[in-house]
Amino acid sequence: MTASDAIRSTVADVDLDAITANVEAIRARAKADIIAVVKADAYGHGAEAVAETCFEAGAVMVAVATIEEGLALREGGINGPILVLLGPTDSSEVGHAVALDLVLVTWDVARARAISEAATALRRDAHVHFKVDTGLTRLGAPVNEAATRYRAIASLPHLEIDGIFTHFATADDPDPSNDRVQLDRFREVLRSIPERPRLVHAAASAGVAAFGAVEGMNAVRTGLAIYGLHAAPHLAEALPLRPALTWRSRIHRLASVPAGTGVSYGHEYRLPRDGRIATVPVGYGDGLPRVAGKSGAVLVRGHRVPFAGRICMDLVTLDVTAIEGAREGDEVVLIGAQAGANQTAEDLAEACGTINYEIVTGIRRRVPRRYFRGGQVVATRTLAEGYHAR
């Protein structure tokens, strides 16, 4: 028996067939190549398995936020193109990134020159994507300086500009007018550079749903949609997606307690009558937000059951008095379906006053992941053994 066989009852299951179907749906909507964003551990789904699946589904590249994320994917056996969206944030990172053929984002000549010098020292070519700030006001070259910077970077030795892109600020808003202005600014920059690079991209998940195919863009840079999640409710109809992740646990202890008994830290919840309290081994140490204790819930035997008392680091408590037949070992669903009921990442996010992105990316590494194809487990990832294909 190996550690990968020892899976705790709190587990996140990821349907890789859903990931594949979502990549295909995005491609059909955008009519463009897919750059699959797997930063933040593939939005909590597990970067190794998702990256492999996206490449198999035809993605031309995957994208991460940091160089360390890119290095981890290389160590995990991912050999395809990896785009690093933040580029190097410290000079110590540059040589490692170039040596492992990571595609770095850049927007200023000084950073690009450091990449060029590292590539020259290593006697190889480095590839970059040039970012233009058309209105998000985070990273990228200002529109009025973009063309000049682009030409200067393109002239550096051992450096090839493989792509150029921008990022929309309000694509998840019902009014897309701001992003259309950004797109016009981006096209102005494109007209002013001598030769377009291989990949030109602007839309992320919300942009694909909102705009579909965009003239002049031959790639999209999608994260959230890969995982079957929508950036906003009004965009759900535009892009048919399958949520890939379910998050489950099981009742660990069931206790009969008298009316008035205090439950969990602070005794913020007291039983209003004689009843039963179920303890479930999941908590904020696993990524369940503590604030969910105020208005969040889980599913037990197809019923929505609110949390009873504070969410702890490793445990939550539920008043299951009204749940007929509840017993130790019963499945508890945090995200997913059960007996005709369903709780989505959006439902949990609403209870926590946040967004679905934060819920799934917050699921900690100590929660095992199991990966399924055709209903069968094909890989696992545990804290003890890491990613392990079966």
ABEGO torsion letter per residue (X at the ends): XBAAABBBABBBBBBAAAAAAAAAAAAAAAGBBBBBBABGGGGGAEAAAAAAAAAAAGBABBBBABAAAAAAAAAAGBABBBBBAAEBABAAAAAAAAAAGBBBBBABAAAAAAAAAAAAAAGBBBBBBBBBBAGAGABEBBAAAAAAAAAAAAABBGBBBABBBBBBAAAABABAAAAAAAAAAAAAAAAABABBBABBBABBAAAAAAAEBBBGBABBBBBAAAAGBBABAAAAAABBBBBABBBBBBBABBBBBBBGBBBEBGGABBBABBBBBBBBBBBAAAGBBAAAAAABBBBBGGBBBBBBEBBBAABBBBBAAABBGBBBGBBBBABEBBGGBBBBAAAAAAAAGBBAAAAAAABBAABBBBBBBGGBBABBBBAAAEBBBX
